[in-house]
Amino acid sequence: EMITSGRGTGNVALSEAVEVLGGEAGLERPKQTREPQGAEKRDRARRRADVMEQAVQAFGLAFRAAAGQGVRDYAGARGLTAETLKRFEIGFAPESRSHLTAMYREKGILEEAIAAGMVIQPDDGGQPYDRFRNRLMFPIRDPRGRCIGFGGRAMDPNARAKYLNSPATELFDKSRVLFNYGPAREAAGKTGRLIVAEGYMDVIAL
C-alpha cells in the first residue's frame, strides 16, 4: 500500500511512513514479537548507515582538498556545477588503500566498515584496505535519505572497471535500488511522470 504525505515525503510505503512520522513525533515504533532479532538487526543497520555517512563526509572533504584538483577539473569538464555537486554530494576517493580504513580503525568501527562494504578484508588474513580508490564518488540514498551504498567512476582510464558499485550488504541490494529514487519518487507523485536513465551521470545531467 502506498500513501501520499502532505509533509514533503512524497509517495511512501505505509510501513515507511509510520516509521518516518513516528520518529518526527518522538514515538518509538512498537517492537514486533514475531521478530525477536528485529531490534538487533535495526541497530546493526543503524551502525552501518553511520559508517556510510562518514564516508560521504570523507569523500566530500577529499573532493574539495588540494589532491582533488584533478577530479574537480574532470567534474567541471562534464558540466557539473557547484550547485549540482552539492545536491548530489559528489565526492572523491583518493588513490590510497587506507584513506577510509585508517579513519574507521581510529574510530573503532573497522569491522562495521567491512560489513558495510567500504573496506575489504582479504581472505588470506592480509591487511584490510579501501574498496574505492581514485574514483569520483556518487552516494546512493534510499527513500528515507540514508546512504546505503556508493557508485564510483574510475579516474584512471586504464582501470579494470570504469564503474564500481558497493557490494551487496544488509543495506544495499543493487537490484532493488535506483539512484536518486527518493527525490524522483516525490516528483513523480506530483507530476505522474517518471524518467528512468541508465547511469549516475545521466540522472545528474537530466
C-alpha positions as CSV (number, residue, x, y, z in Angstrom):
1,E,0.0,0.0,0.0
2,M,1.3,3.5,-0.9
3,I,0.2,6.7,0.6
4,T,0.9,10.4,-0.2
5,S,2.1,12.6,2.7
6,G,1.4,16.3,2.7
7,R,4.7,16.8,4.7
8,G,7.0,16.6,1.7
9,T,7.9,13.0,2.0
10,G,6.2,12.1,-1.3
11,N,4.7,8.7,-2.1
12,V,5.9,6.2,0.5
13,A,5.1,2.7,1.7
14,L,2.7,2.6,4.7
15,S,5.3,0.9,6.9
16,E,7.9,3.5,5.9
17,A,5.5,6.4,6.6
18,V,4.7,5.0,10.1
19,E,8.5,5.0,10.9
20,V,9.1,8.4,9.5
21,L,6.2,10.2,11.1
22,G,6.6,8.3,14.4
23,G,10.2,9.5,14.5
24,E,9.1,13.1,13.9
25,A,6.6,12.8,16.8
26,G,9.2,11.3,19.1
27,L,7.4,7.9,19.3
28,E,9.2,4.6,19.3
29,R,7.7,2.1,16.9
30,P,6.3,-1.0,18.8
31,K,8.6,-4.0,18.6
32,Q,7.2,-6.9,16.7
33,T,7.1,-10.0,18.8
34,R,7.4,-12.2,15.7
35,E,10.9,-10.9,15.1
36,P,13.0,-11.4,18.3
37,Q,16.1,-10.4,16.4
38,G,14.4,-7.3,14.9
39,A,15.9,-4.8,17.3
40,E,19.4,-6.2,16.9
41,K,19.0,-6.0,13.1
42,R,17.8,-2.4,13.2
43,D,20.7,-1.4,15.5
44,R,23.2,-3.1,13.1
45,A,21.6,-1.3,10.2
46,R,21.9,2.0,12.0
47,R,25.6,1.5,12.8
48,R,26.3,0.6,9.2
49,A,24.3,3.6,7.9
50,D,26.6,5.7,10.2
51,V,29.6,4.2,8.5
52,M,28.2,5.2,5.2
53,E,27.5,8.8,6.2
54,Q,31.1,9.1,7.5
55,A,32.2,8.0,4.1
56,V,30.0,10.6,2.4
57,Q,31.7,13.3,4.5
58,A,35.2,11.9,4.0
59,F,34.8,11.7,0.2
60,G,33.4,15.2,0.1
61,L,36.4,16.6,2.0
62,A,38.8,14.8,-0.3
63,F,37.0,16.2,-3.3
64,R,37.5,19.8,-2.1
65,A,41.1,19.2,-0.9
66,A,44.2,20.1,-2.9
67,A,44.6,16.5,-4.0
68,G,41.2,16.6,-5.6
69,Q,42.1,19.2,-8.2
70,G,42.2,16.7,-11.0
71,V,38.8,15.2,-10.2
72,R,37.3,18.7,-9.8
73,D,38.7,19.6,-13.3
74,Y,37.0,16.4,-14.6
75,A,33.7,17.3,-13.0
76,G,33.9,20.8,-14.4
77,A,34.6,19.5,-17.9
78,R,31.5,17.3,-17.5
79,G,29.4,20.3,-16.8
80,L,28.8,19.7,-13.1
81,T,28.2,23.0,-11.4
82,A,28.9,23.8,-7.7
83,E,25.1,23.5,-7.1
84,T,24.9,20.1,-8.7
85,L,28.0,18.8,-6.9
86,K,26.4,19.9,-3.6
87,R,23.0,18.5,-4.4
88,F,24.3,15.0,-5.3
89,E,27.0,15.1,-2.7
90,I,29.7,14.2,-5.3
91,G,32.9,13.1,-3.6
92,F,36.4,11.7,-4.4
93,A,38.0,8.5,-3.2
94,P,41.8,9.2,-3.2
95,E,44.3,6.8,-4.6
96,S,45.0,5.3,-1.3
97,R,44.4,1.9,0.3
98,S,43.9,3.3,3.7
99,H,42.1,6.7,3.3
100,L,38.9,5.3,4.9
101,T,40.4,2.3,6.6
102,A,42.6,4.4,8.9
103,M,39.7,6.6,9.8
104,Y,37.4,3.7,10.6
105,R,40.1,2.0,12.6
106,E,40.7,5.1,14.6
107,K,37.0,5.4,15.4
108,G,36.9,1.7,16.4
109,I,34.3,0.8,13.7
110,L,36.5,-1.0,11.2
111,E,34.5,-4.3,11.5
112,E,31.3,-2.4,10.7
113,A,33.0,-0.7,7.7
114,I,34.0,-4.2,6.4
115,A,30.4,-5.4,6.9
116,A,29.1,-2.3,5.1
117,G,31.4,-3.0,2.1
118,M,33.5,0.1,2.4
119,V,36.6,-1.8,3.5
120,I,37.8,-5.1,2.1
121,Q,39.3,-7.8,4.4
122,P,41.4,-10.2,2.3
123,D,40.6,-13.9,2.7
124,D,44.2,-14.6,3.3
125,G,44.2,-12.5,6.5
126,G,46.1,-9.6,5.0
127,Q,45.7,-6.0,5.9
128,P,42.2,-4.5,5.2
129,Y,42.1,-1.8,2.5
130,D,39.7,0.7,1.0
131,R,37.3,-0.7,-1.7
132,F,37.1,2.6,-3.6
133,R,40.3,4.3,-4.8
134,N,40.9,7.1,-7.2
135,R,37.2,7.4,-8.1
136,L,34.6,10.1,-8.5
137,M,32.0,9.0,-5.9
138,F,28.2,9.1,-6.0
139,P,26.4,8.4,-2.8
140,I,23.3,6.2,-3.2
141,R,20.5,7.0,-0.8
142,D,17.3,5.2,0.0
143,P,13.9,6.9,0.1
144,R,14.4,7.8,3.7
145,G,17.6,9.6,2.9
146,R,20.1,7.1,4.3
147,C,23.2,6.5,2.4
148,I,23.2,2.8,1.7
149,G,25.9,2.4,-1.0
150,F,28.1,4.1,-3.5
151,G,28.9,4.2,-7.1
152,G,32.5,5.2,-8.1
153,R,33.7,6.2,-11.6
154,A,37.4,5.4,-12.2
155,M,39.6,8.4,-12.9
156,D,42.3,6.1,-14.4
157,P,41.3,5.3,-18.0
158,N,43.2,2.0,-17.7
159,A,41.2,0.9,-14.6
160,R,39.7,-2.6,-15.0
161,A,36.2,-1.4,-14.1
162,K,35.1,2.1,-15.3
163,Y,32.3,2.0,-12.6
164,L,32.4,0.2,-9.3
165,N,29.4,-0.2,-7.0
166,S,29.1,-1.1,-3.4
167,P,28.8,-4.9,-2.8
168,A,25.5,-6.5,-1.6
169,T,25.1,-5.8,2.1
170,E,22.2,-5.6,4.6
171,L,21.7,-2.0,3.5
172,F,22.4,-2.3,-0.2
173,D,20.8,-4.6,-2.9
174,K,21.7,-3.2,-6.3
175,S,18.7,-5.0,-8.0
176,R,16.3,-3.2,-5.7
177,V,17.8,0.3,-5.7
178,L,17.5,3.3,-8.0
179,F,19.9,6.2,-7.8
180,N,18.1,9.4,-6.8
181,Y,15.0,7.3,-6.1
182,G,13.7,9.4,-3.2
183,P,13.6,12.8,-4.9
184,A,12.4,11.2,-8.2
185,R,9.5,9.4,-6.4
186,E,8.4,12.6,-4.7
187,A,8.4,14.4,-8.0
188,A,6.6,11.6,-9.8
189,G,3.9,11.7,-7.1
190,K,3.2,15.3,-8.1
191,T,3.5,15.0,-11.9
192,G,2.6,11.4,-12.6
193,R,5.7,11.1,-14.8
194,L,9.0,9.3,-14.2
195,I,12.1,9.3,-16.4
196,V,14.5,6.3,-16.0
197,A,18.1,6.8,-17.1
198,E,20.9,4.3,-17.4
199,G,23.7,5.7,-15.2
200,Y,24.6,8.2,-12.5
201,M,25.8,10.9,-14.8
202,D,22.7,10.5,-17.0
203,V,20.5,11.2,-14.0
204,I,22.6,14.1,-12.9
205,A,22.6,15.6,-16.4
206,L,18.8,15.4,-16.6
